[in-house]
Amino acid sequence: MEDQEMQLKVKRVTDKFTENMYVLANEPSVALYRLQEHVRRSLPELVQHKTDMQSWEEQSQGAIYTVEYACSAVKSMTNSSLYFKSIDGLLRQAISMKEQISTSQGAHEATPSPIPPATPPHPPSTSS
């Protein structure tokens, strides 16, 4: 009978010991310590992710600005077609006039002119 009593007492002591260990293991200060350790281990990685994301955001903003600028340039080029048509017409007129001048000069060179070309006047001489 003493064995049974002894076993019962040992069981109670071990149960109390286990319960106390469980309480100690889950005490708020231990929980805060574990939380602190987790933050200490994971924080550098989180900071690195944050800096990577900021860098990607800057690159994305730059790319978006470039695309928007290119779109506005294309739109302004579309709006400038009127000016290009005007330039085209003026260039065609200039080419036509150049051809007319060339043909008229060719005709003048074929017939000798009785009047010699004018010579530029000489600057007055300064004698002191």
DSSP file with accessible surface (Angstrom, degrees, kcal/mol):
  #  RESIDUE AA STRUCTURE BP1 BP2  ACC     N-H-->O    O-->H-N    N-H-->O    O-->H-N    TCO  KAPPA ALPHA  PHI   PSI    X-CA   Y-CA   Z-CA
    1    1 A M     >        0   0  165      0, 0.0     4,-2.2     0, 0.0     5,-0.2   0.000 360.0 360.0 360.0 -32.4    0.0    0.0    0.0
    2    2 A E  H  >  +     0   0  161      1,-0.2     4,-2.8     2,-0.2     5,-0.2   0.845 360.0  57.4 -63.8 -33.2    2.9    2.3    0.6
    3    3 A D  H  > S+     0   0  125      2,-0.2     4,-2.6     1,-0.2    -1,-0.2   0.913 107.0  47.2 -63.6 -41.6    3.9    1.8   -3.0
    4    4 A Q  H  > S+     0   0  139      2,-0.2     4,-2.5     1,-0.2    -2,-0.2   0.908 113.4  47.7 -67.6 -41.8    0.6    3.0   -4.2
    5    5 A E  H  X S+     0   0   99     -4,-2.2     4,-2.6     2,-0.2    -2,-0.2   0.912 112.7  49.6 -63.2 -43.0    0.7    6.0   -1.9
    6    6 A M  H  X S+     0   0  116     -4,-2.8     4,-2.7     2,-0.2    -2,-0.2   0.914 111.1  48.8 -62.8 -42.5    4.2    6.7   -3.0
    7    7 A Q  H  X S+     0   0  138     -4,-2.6     4,-2.6     2,-0.2    -1,-0.2   0.895 111.1  50.9 -63.6 -39.8    3.3    6.5   -6.6
    8    8 A L  H  X S+     0   0   88     -4,-2.5     4,-2.5     2,-0.2    -2,-0.2   0.928 112.0  46.6 -64.1 -43.3    0.3    8.8   -6.1
    9    9 A K  H  X S+     0   0  118     -4,-2.6     4,-2.6     2,-0.2    -2,-0.2   0.914 112.8  49.6 -65.2 -41.8    2.5   11.4   -4.3
   10   10 A V  H  X S+     0   0   79     -4,-2.7     4,-2.8     2,-0.2     5,-0.2   0.920 110.5  50.8 -62.9 -41.4    5.1   11.1   -7.1
   11   11 A K  H  X S+     0   0  117     -4,-2.6     4,-2.6     2,-0.2    -2,-0.2   0.921 110.9  48.2 -62.7 -44.3    2.4   11.6   -9.7
   12   12 A R  H  X S+     0   0  149     -4,-2.5     4,-2.7     2,-0.2     5,-0.2   0.926 112.7  48.7 -62.4 -43.1    1.1   14.7   -7.9
   13   13 A V  H  X S+     0   0   99     -4,-2.6     4,-2.8     2,-0.2    -2,-0.2   0.934 113.1  46.4 -63.8 -44.7    4.6   16.1   -7.6
   14   14 A T  H  X S+     0   0   66     -4,-2.8     4,-2.9     2,-0.2    -1,-0.2   0.907 112.3  51.0 -67.1 -38.2    5.4   15.5  -11.3
   15   15 A D  H  X S+     0   0   81     -4,-2.6     4,-2.6    -5,-0.2    -2,-0.2   0.937 113.1  45.1 -63.0 -44.9    2.0   17.0  -12.3
   16   16 A K  H  X S+     0   0  128     -4,-2.7     4,-2.9     2,-0.2    -2,-0.2   0.913 113.5  50.5 -63.8 -41.5    2.7   20.1  -10.3
   17   17 A F  H  X S+     0   0  132     -4,-2.8     4,-2.6    -5,-0.2    -2,-0.2   0.935 111.8  47.4 -62.1 -44.3    6.2   20.3  -11.6
   18   18 A T  H  X S+     0   0   89     -4,-2.9     4,-2.5     2,-0.2    -2,-0.2   0.919 112.2  49.9 -63.1 -43.5    5.0   20.0  -15.2
   19   19 A E  H  X S+     0   0  109     -4,-2.6     4,-2.5     1,-0.2    -2,-0.2   0.931 111.7  48.1 -62.9 -42.8    2.3   22.6  -14.6
   20   20 A N  H  X S+     0   0   92     -4,-2.9     4,-2.7     1,-0.2    -2,-0.2   0.895 111.4  50.1 -64.0 -41.0    4.8   25.0  -13.0
   21   21 A M  H  X S+     0   0   95     -4,-2.6     4,-2.7     2,-0.2    -1,-0.2   0.905 110.1  51.1 -63.3 -39.8    7.2   24.4  -16.0
   22   22 A Y  H  X S+     0   0  161     -4,-2.5     4,-1.7     2,-0.2    -2,-0.2   0.927 111.3  47.6 -63.6 -43.3    4.4   25.1  -18.4
   23   23 A V  H  < S+     0   0   84     -4,-2.5    -2,-0.2     1,-0.2    -1,-0.2   0.928 113.9  47.2 -63.4 -45.3    3.5   28.4  -16.6
   24   24 A L  H >< S+     0   0   98     -4,-2.7     3,-1.0     1,-0.2    -1,-0.2   0.897 110.9  51.5 -63.6 -39.5    7.2   29.4  -16.5
   25   25 A A  H 3< S+     0   0   41     -4,-2.7    -1,-0.2     1,-0.2    -2,-0.2   0.828 116.7  40.4 -67.9 -29.0    7.6   28.6  -20.2
   26   26 A N  T 3< S+     0   0   80     -4,-1.7    -1,-0.2    -5,-0.2    -2,-0.2   0.177  82.9 134.1-106.9  18.1    4.6   30.6  -21.1
   27   27 A E    X>  -     0   0   85     -3,-1.0     4,-2.4    -4,-0.1     3,-0.5  -0.333  67.8-114.7 -64.8 147.2    5.2   33.5  -18.8
   28   28 A P  H 3> S+     0   0   97      0, 0.0     4,-2.9     0, 0.0     5,-0.2   0.879 115.2  54.8 -56.1 -37.2    4.7   37.0  -20.5
   29   29 A S  H 3> S+     0   0   66      1,-0.2     4,-2.2     2,-0.2     5,-0.1   0.900 109.1  47.9 -66.0 -35.8    8.4   37.9  -20.1
   30   30 A V  H <> S+     0   0   39     -3,-0.5     4,-2.7     2,-0.2    -1,-0.2   0.917 111.5  50.9 -67.7 -40.4    9.4   34.7  -21.9
   31   31 A A  H  X S+     0   0   54     -4,-2.4     4,-2.5     1,-0.2    -2,-0.2   0.922 110.6  48.3 -63.5 -41.6    6.9   35.4  -24.6
   32   32 A L  H  X S+     0   0  114     -4,-2.9     4,-2.8     2,-0.2    -1,-0.2   0.889 110.2  52.4 -65.5 -37.3    8.3   38.9  -25.0
   33   33 A Y  H  X S+     0   0  131     -4,-2.2     4,-2.6    -5,-0.2    -2,-0.2   0.935 110.5  47.4 -62.0 -44.8   11.8   37.5  -25.1
   34   34 A R  H  X S+     0   0  144     -4,-2.7     4,-2.4     2,-0.2    -2,-0.2   0.906 112.1  50.1 -64.5 -38.9   10.8   35.1  -27.9
   35   35 A L  H  X S+     0   0  101     -4,-2.5     4,-2.6     2,-0.2    -2,-0.2   0.929 110.2  50.5 -63.2 -42.3    9.1   38.0  -29.7
   36   36 A Q  H  X S+     0   0  119     -4,-2.8     4,-2.8     1,-0.2    -2,-0.2   0.919 110.3  49.5 -62.7 -43.4   12.2   40.1  -29.4
   37   37 A E  H  X S+     0   0   34     -4,-2.6     4,-2.2     2,-0.2    -1,-0.2   0.915 110.6  50.4 -62.5 -42.0   14.4   37.3  -30.8
   38   38 A H  H  X S+     0   0  106     -4,-2.4     4,-2.5     2,-0.2     5,-0.2   0.936 112.7  46.0 -61.7 -46.0   12.0   36.8  -33.7
   39   39 A V  H  X S+     0   0   67     -4,-2.6     4,-2.5     1,-0.2    -2,-0.2   0.926 111.3  52.8 -63.6 -42.3   12.1   40.5  -34.5
   40   40 A R  H  < S+     0   0  149     -4,-2.8    -1,-0.2     1,-0.2    -2,-0.2   0.889 114.5  42.3 -62.1 -37.0   15.9   40.6  -34.2
   41   41 A R  H  < S+     0   0  159     -4,-2.2     4,-0.4    -5,-0.2    -1,-0.2   0.874 122.6  36.3 -77.5 -37.9   16.3   37.7  -36.6
   42   42 A S  H  X S+     0   0   30     -4,-2.5     4,-2.0    -5,-0.2    -2,-0.2   0.676  97.5  79.7 -93.3 -16.5   13.7   38.8  -39.2
   43   43 A L  H  X S+     0   0   90     -4,-2.5     4,-2.8    -5,-0.2     5,-0.2   0.919  89.1  52.7 -62.5 -45.7   14.2   42.6  -39.1
   44   44 A P  H  > S+     0   0   87      0, 0.0     4,-2.3     0, 0.0    -1,-0.2   0.921 111.0  48.5 -58.5 -38.3   17.3   42.8  -41.3
   45   45 A E  H  > S+     0   0  126     -4,-0.4     4,-2.4     2,-0.2    -2,-0.2   0.915 111.3  49.8 -66.3 -41.3   15.6   40.8  -44.0
   46   46 A L  H  X S+     0   0  102     -4,-2.0     4,-2.4     2,-0.2    -1,-0.2   0.898 109.7  51.2 -64.4 -39.4   12.5   43.0  -43.8
   47   47 A V  H  X S+     0   0   78     -4,-2.8     4,-2.5     2,-0.2     5,-0.2   0.919 109.5  50.5 -63.7 -41.7   14.6   46.1  -44.1
   48   48 A Q  H  X S+     0   0  105     -4,-2.3     4,-2.4    -5,-0.2    -2,-0.2   0.922 110.0  49.8 -62.7 -42.7   16.3   44.7  -47.2
   49   49 A H  H  X S+     0   0   96     -4,-2.4     4,-2.6     1,-0.2    -1,-0.2   0.904 109.9  51.8 -61.2 -40.8   13.0   43.9  -48.7
   50   50 A K  H  X S+     0   0  131     -4,-2.4     4,-2.4     2,-0.2    -2,-0.2   0.937 110.6  46.5 -63.7 -44.9   11.8   47.5  -48.0
   51   51 A T  H  X S+     0   0   60     -4,-2.5     4,-2.3     1,-0.2    -1,-0.2   0.897 112.3  51.5 -66.0 -37.4   14.9   49.0  -49.6
   52   52 A D  H  X S+     0   0   53     -4,-2.4     4,-2.6    -5,-0.2    -1,-0.2   0.930 110.4  48.7 -61.9 -44.2   14.5   46.7  -52.6
   53   53 A M  H  X S+     0   0  114     -4,-2.6     4,-2.4     2,-0.2    -2,-0.2   0.894 110.5  50.7 -64.1 -39.9   10.8   47.7  -53.0
   54   54 A Q  H  X S+     0   0   87     -4,-2.4     4,-2.4     2,-0.2    -1,-0.2   0.914 110.8  49.3 -64.5 -40.1   11.7   51.4  -52.8
   55   55 A S  H  X S+     0   0   48     -4,-2.3     4,-2.4     1,-0.2    -2,-0.2   0.925 111.9  48.0 -63.6 -44.7   14.3   51.0  -55.5
   56   56 A W  H  X S+     0   0  139     -4,-2.6     4,-2.6     1,-0.2    -1,-0.2   0.873 109.8  53.5 -63.7 -36.8   11.8   49.2  -57.7
   57   57 A E  H  X S+     0   0  117     -4,-2.4     4,-2.8     2,-0.2    -2,-0.2   0.931 109.0  48.4 -64.3 -43.3    9.3   51.9  -57.1
   58   58 A E  H  X S+     0   0  141     -4,-2.4     4,-2.3     2,-0.2    -2,-0.2   0.926 112.9  47.8 -62.1 -43.4   11.8   54.6  -58.2
   59   59 A Q  H  X S+     0   0  128     -4,-2.4     4,-2.4     1,-0.2    -1,-0.2   0.907 112.4  49.6 -63.9 -40.2   12.7   52.6  -61.3
   60   60 A S  H  X S+     0   0   65     -4,-2.6     4,-2.9     2,-0.2    -2,-0.2   0.913 109.4  51.0 -64.9 -42.7    9.0   52.1  -62.0
   61   61 A Q  H  X S+     0   0  109     -4,-2.8     4,-2.6     1,-0.2    -1,-0.2   0.908 110.6  49.9 -61.7 -40.8    8.2   55.8  -61.6
   62   62 A G  H  X S+     0   0   36     -4,-2.3     4,-2.4     2,-0.2    -2,-0.2   0.917 111.9  47.4 -62.5 -43.3   11.1   56.6  -64.0
   63   63 A A  H  X S+     0   0   54     -4,-2.4     4,-2.5     2,-0.2    -2,-0.2   0.909 111.5  50.7 -65.8 -40.1    9.8   54.2  -66.6
   64   64 A I  H  X S+     0   0   80     -4,-2.9     4,-2.7     2,-0.2     5,-0.2   0.929 110.6  49.4 -63.3 -43.4    6.2   55.5  -66.2
   65   65 A Y  H  X S+     0   0  152     -4,-2.6     4,-2.6     1,-0.2    -2,-0.2   0.925 111.0  50.3 -61.1 -42.8    7.5   59.1  -66.7
   66   66 A T  H  X S+     0   0   88     -4,-2.4     4,-2.5     1,-0.2    -2,-0.2   0.920 111.9  46.9 -62.5 -43.5    9.5   58.0  -69.8
   67   67 A V  H  X S+     0   0   90     -4,-2.5     4,-2.6     2,-0.2    -1,-0.2   0.922 112.8  49.0 -65.9 -43.0    6.4   56.3  -71.3
   68   68 A E  H  X S+     0   0  123     -4,-2.7     4,-2.4     2,-0.2    -2,-0.2   0.916 112.1  49.2 -63.3 -40.5    4.2   59.3  -70.6
   69   69 A Y  H  X S+     0   0  151     -4,-2.6     4,-2.2    -5,-0.2    -2,-0.2   0.917 111.3  49.3 -64.6 -41.7    6.7   61.6  -72.1
   70   70 A A  H  X S+     0   0   50     -4,-2.5     4,-2.5     2,-0.2    -2,-0.2   0.907 110.3  51.3 -64.4 -40.6    7.0   59.4  -75.2
   71   71 A C  H  X S+     0   0   64     -4,-2.6     4,-2.4     1,-0.2    -2,-0.2   0.920 110.5  48.0 -63.4 -42.7    3.2   59.3  -75.5
   72   72 A S  H  X S+     0   0   60     -4,-2.4     4,-2.5     1,-0.2    -1,-0.2   0.882 110.7  52.2 -66.9 -34.7    3.0   63.1  -75.4
   73   73 A A  H  X S+     0   0   36     -4,-2.2     4,-2.2     2,-0.2    -2,-0.2   0.920 109.9  48.3 -65.1 -42.1    5.8   63.4  -77.9
   74   74 A V  H  X S+     0   0   89     -4,-2.5     4,-2.3     2,-0.2    -2,-0.2   0.920 111.8  50.0 -64.9 -40.9    3.9   61.0  -80.3
   75   75 A K  H  X S+     0   0  142     -4,-2.4     4,-2.2     1,-0.2    -2,-0.2   0.918 110.8  48.7 -63.4 -41.6    0.7   63.0  -79.8
   76   76 A S  H  X S+     0   0   67     -4,-2.5     4,-1.1     1,-0.2    -1,-0.2   0.861 109.6  52.8 -68.5 -32.4    2.4   66.3  -80.5
   77   77 A M  H  < S+     0   0  119     -4,-2.2     3,-0.3     2,-0.2    -1,-0.2   0.901 108.3  50.8 -66.6 -38.0    4.0   64.7  -83.6
   78   78 A T  H >< S+     0   0   93     -4,-2.3     3,-1.2     1,-0.2    -2,-0.2   0.913 110.4  49.2 -63.9 -40.6    0.5   63.7  -84.8
   79   79 A N  H >< S+     0   0  125     -4,-2.2     3,-0.6     1,-0.3    -1,-0.2   0.717 104.0  61.6 -70.6 -20.6   -0.7   67.3  -84.2
   80   80 A S  T 3X  +     0   0   26     -4,-1.1     4,-2.0    -3,-0.3     3,-0.3   0.369  69.8 101.0 -89.8   7.4    2.3   68.7  -86.2
   81   81 A S  H <> S+     0   0   58     -3,-1.2     4,-2.3     1,-0.2    -1,-0.2   0.856  77.7  59.5 -60.9 -31.6    1.3   66.9  -89.4
   82   82 A L  H <> S+     0   0  121     -3,-0.6     4,-2.1     1,-0.2    -1,-0.2   0.930 105.7  47.6 -60.6 -43.4   -0.1   70.3  -90.7
   83   83 A Y  H  > S+     0   0  157     -3,-0.3     4,-2.7    -4,-0.2    -2,-0.2   0.895 109.9  52.3 -66.5 -38.8    3.3   71.9  -90.2
   84   84 A F  H  X S+     0   0  122     -4,-2.0     4,-2.6     2,-0.2    -1,-0.2   0.896 108.3  51.1 -65.1 -37.1    5.0   69.0  -92.1
   85   85 A K  H  X S+     0   0  150     -4,-2.3     4,-2.4     2,-0.2    -1,-0.2   0.912 110.6  49.2 -65.1 -40.0    2.6   69.4  -95.0
   86   86 A S  H  X S+     0   0   68     -4,-2.1     4,-2.5     2,-0.2    -2,-0.2   0.927 111.4  48.5 -64.0 -44.1    3.3   73.1  -95.1
   87   87 A I  H  X S+     0   0   86     -4,-2.7     4,-2.8     2,-0.2     5,-0.2   0.915 109.8  53.3 -61.9 -41.2    7.1   72.4  -95.1
   88   88 A D  H  X S+     0   0   74     -4,-2.6     4,-2.4     1,-0.2    -2,-0.2   0.934 109.7  47.8 -60.5 -44.9    6.6   69.9  -97.8
   89   89 A G  H  X S+     0   0   32     -4,-2.4     4,-2.3     1,-0.2    -1,-0.2   0.916 112.4  48.6 -63.2 -43.8    4.8   72.4 -100.0
   90   90 A L  H  X S+     0   0  101     -4,-2.5     4,-2.5     1,-0.2    -1,-0.2   0.899 110.8  50.8 -63.8 -40.6    7.5   75.1  -99.4
   91   91 A L  H  X S+     0   0  101     -4,-2.8     4,-2.6     2,-0.2     5,-0.2   0.912 109.5  50.5 -63.6 -40.4   10.3   72.6 -100.2
   92   92 A R  H  X S+     0   0  161     -4,-2.4     4,-2.4    -5,-0.2    -2,-0.2   0.915 111.0  49.2 -63.6 -40.9    8.5   71.7 -103.4
   93   93 A Q  H  X S+     0   0  118     -4,-2.3     4,-2.8     2,-0.2    -2,-0.2   0.920 110.9  50.1 -62.9 -42.9    8.2   75.4 -104.4
   94   94 A A  H  X S+     0   0   54     -4,-2.5     4,-2.6     2,-0.2    -2,-0.2   0.916 111.1  48.4 -63.1 -42.6   11.9   76.0 -103.6
   95   95 A I  H  X S+     0   0  100     -4,-2.6     4,-2.5     2,-0.2    -1,-0.2   0.928 112.0  49.8 -63.7 -42.0   12.9   73.0 -105.8
   96   96 A S  H  X S+     0   0   52     -4,-2.4     4,-2.3    -5,-0.2    -2,-0.2   0.933 112.1  47.1 -62.2 -45.6   10.7   74.2 -108.6
   97   97 A M  H  X S+     0   0  113     -4,-2.8     4,-2.8     2,-0.2    -1,-0.2   0.907 110.5  52.9 -63.5 -39.5   12.2   77.8 -108.3
   98   98 A K  H  X S+     0   0  130     -4,-2.6     4,-2.7     1,-0.2    -1,-0.2   0.917 109.5  48.8 -62.1 -42.3   15.7   76.4 -108.3
   99   99 A E  H  X S+     0   0  120     -4,-2.5     4,-2.5     2,-0.2    -1,-0.2   0.913 111.4  49.7 -65.3 -39.6   15.0   74.4 -111.4
  100  100 A Q  H  X S+     0   0  122     -4,-2.3     4,-2.5     2,-0.2    -2,-0.2   0.925 112.3  47.6 -63.7 -42.6   13.5   77.5 -113.1
  101  101 A I  H  X S+     0   0   89     -4,-2.8     4,-2.7     2,-0.2     5,-0.2   0.925 111.8  50.7 -64.3 -42.4   16.6   79.5 -112.1
  102  102 A S  H  X S+     0   0   47     -4,-2.7     4,-2.1     1,-0.2    -2,-0.2   0.916 112.4  45.8 -62.9 -43.0   18.9   76.8 -113.4
  103  103 A T  H  X S+     0   0  100     -4,-2.5     4,-1.9     2,-0.2    -1,-0.2   0.905 113.7  48.7 -69.3 -36.8   17.2   76.6 -116.7
  104  104 A S  H  X S+     0   0   54     -4,-2.5     4,-1.9    -5,-0.2    -2,-0.2   0.894 112.0  49.0 -70.5 -35.2   17.1   80.3 -117.1
  105  105 A Q  H  X S+     0   0  106     -4,-2.7     4,-2.2     2,-0.2    -1,-0.2   0.890 108.8  54.0 -69.0 -35.9   20.8   80.6 -116.2
  106  106 A G  H  X S+     0   0   38     -4,-2.1     4,-1.3    -5,-0.2    -2,-0.2   0.897 109.1  48.1 -63.8 -38.2   21.6   77.8 -118.7
  107  107 A A  H  X S+     0   0   59     -4,-1.9     4,-1.2     1,-0.2    -1,-0.2   0.890 111.4  50.4 -70.6 -37.1   19.8   79.8 -121.4
  108  108 A H  H  < S+     0   0  136     -4,-1.9    -2,-0.2     1,-0.2    -1,-0.2   0.873 108.2  52.4 -67.9 -36.5   21.7   83.0 -120.5
  109  109 A E  H  < S+     0   0  156     -4,-2.2    -1,-0.2     1,-0.2    -2,-0.2   0.824 103.6  58.2 -70.9 -27.9   25.0   81.2 -120.6
  110  110 A A  H  < S+     0   0   79     -4,-1.3    -1,-0.2    -5,-0.2    -2,-0.2   0.873 105.5  52.6 -70.9 -36.1   24.3   79.9 -124.1
  111  111 A T  S  < S-     0   0   90     -4,-1.2    -1,-0.1    -3,-0.1     2,-0.1  -0.893  91.7-127.2-102.9 122.5   23.8   83.4 -125.5
  112  112 A P        -     0   0  122      0, 0.0    -3,-0.1     0, 0.0    -2,-0.1  -0.408  21.4-126.2 -69.7 142.1   26.7   85.8 -124.9
  113  113 A S        -     0   0   89      1,-0.1    -5,-0.0    -2,-0.1    -4,-0.0  -0.686   4.6-147.4 -89.4 132.8   25.8   89.0 -123.3
  114  114 A P  S    S+     0   0  127      0, 0.0    -1,-0.1     0, 0.0     0, 0.0   0.756  84.4  71.9 -72.2 -19.3   27.0   92.2 -125.0
  115  115 A I  S    S-     0   0  126     -3,-0.0    -2,-0.1     3,-0.0     3,-0.1  -0.825  85.1-131.7 -99.3 124.3   27.3   94.0 -121.7
  116  116 A P        -     0   0   99      0, 0.0     3,-0.1     0, 0.0    -1,-0.0  -0.379  38.0 -87.8 -69.0 156.1   30.2   92.9 -119.5
  117  117 A P        -     0   0  118      0, 0.0     2,-0.1     0, 0.0     0, 0.0  -0.293  50.9 -98.9 -64.2 148.3   29.4   92.1 -115.9
  118  118 A A        -     0   0  101     -3,-0.1    -3,-0.0     1,-0.1     0, 0.0  -0.419  32.8-138.9 -71.1 139.5   29.6   95.1 -113.6
  119  119 A T        -     0   0  118     -2,-0.1     3,-0.1    -3,-0.1    -1,-0.1  -0.771  25.9-107.0 -97.3 144.6   32.8   95.4 -111.5
  120  120 A P        -     0   0  103      0, 0.0    -1,-0.1     0, 0.0     2,-0.0  -0.377  41.0-101.5 -68.7 144.8   32.5   96.5 -108.0
  121  121 A P        -     0   0  125      0, 0.0    -3,-0.0     0, 0.0     0, 0.0  -0.382  35.3-116.8 -67.8 146.3   33.6  100.0 -107.2
  122  122 A H        -     0   0  171      1,-0.1     3,-0.1    -3,-0.1    -3,-0.0  -0.632  31.2-108.2 -81.5 143.3   37.0  100.4 -105.7
  123  123 A P        -     0   0  110      0, 0.0    -1,-0.1     0, 0.0     2,-0.0  -0.370  44.5 -95.4 -68.4 146.2   37.2  101.9 -102.2
  124  124 A P        -     0   0  119      0, 0.0     2,-0.3     0, 0.0     0, 0.0  -0.358  41.3-117.6 -63.3 140.7   38.5  105.5 -102.2
  125  125 A S        -     0   0  104     -3,-0.1     2,-0.7     1,-0.0    -3,-0.0  -0.587  19.5-142.4 -80.9 142.4   42.2  105.6 -101.4
  126  126 A T        +     0   0  131     -2,-0.3     2,-0.6     2,-0.0    -1,-0.0  -0.904  21.1 179.5-108.5 110.5   43.2  107.4  -98.3
  127  127 A S              0   0  111     -2,-0.7    -2,-0.0     0, 0.0     0, 0.0  -0.945 360.0 360.0-111.6 126.2   46.4  109.4  -98.7
  128  128 A S              0   0  171     -2,-0.6    -2,-0.0     0, 0.0     0, 0.0  -0.820 360.0 360.0-114.5 360.0   47.6  111.3  -95.8
